[in-house]
Amino acid sequence: NLKKDLAEIIAGIENSFPRHLSIEEQGRFAIGYYHQKQSYFESNKKADAVADESNESTNNKG
């Protein structure tokens, strides 16, 4: 699944690599892009967990 996810991410940016970057810099760009996308999903998971905890707390009171 991780390879599939990574392939989808790379496919999304494949045509938009900054051409002025060297191959090494393009690799760093791709990894940075992947990390940024991953942090977005992690923050969503944390927000969902907080919301779930809040809902459980509210449900236990009533």
C-alpha positions in Angstrom: 0.0 0.0 0.0 2.8 2.4 0.8 4.4 1.9 -2.6 1.0 2.5 -4.3 0.5 5.7 -2.2 4.0 6.9 -3.0 3.5 6.2 -6.7 0.3 8.2 -6.7 2.0 11.2 -5.0 4.9 11.1 -7.4 2.6 10.8 -10.4 0.9 14.0 -9.2 4.1 16.0 -9.2 6.0 14.3 -12.0 5.3 16.9 -14.5 5.7 19.9 -12.2 9.3 19.4 -10.9 11.1 22.7 -11.1 13.4 22.3 -14.1 16.1 24.5 -12.7 16.8 22.0 -9.9 19.5 19.3 -10.3 18.5 15.7 -10.1 19.5 15.6 -6.4 17.5 18.7 -5.7 14.5 17.3 -7.5 14.8 14.2 -5.3 14.8 16.4 -2.2 11.8 18.3 -3.6 9.9 15.0 -4.1 10.7 13.8 -0.6 9.7 17.2 0.9 6.5 17.1 -1.0 5.8 13.6 0.3 6.5 14.7 3.9 4.2 17.7 3.5 1.4 15.5 2.2 2.0 13.0 5.0 1.9 15.7 7.7 -1.4 16.9 6.3 -2.9 13.4 6.8 -1.3 13.1 10.3 -2.9 16.4 11.4 -6.3 15.2 10.1 -5.9 11.9 12.0 -5.1 13.9 15.2 -8.1 16.2 14.7 -10.3 13.2 14.2 -9.0 11.5 17.3 -9.6 14.7 19.4 -13.2 15.0 17.9 -13.8 11.3 18.8 -12.6 11.8 22.3 -14.8 14.9 22.7 -17.8 13.0 21.4 -17.2 10.1 23.7 -16.8 12.4 26.7 -20.1 14.2 25.8 -21.9 10.9 25.3 -20.7 9.5 28.7 -22.1 12.6 30.5 -25.6 12.2 29.2 
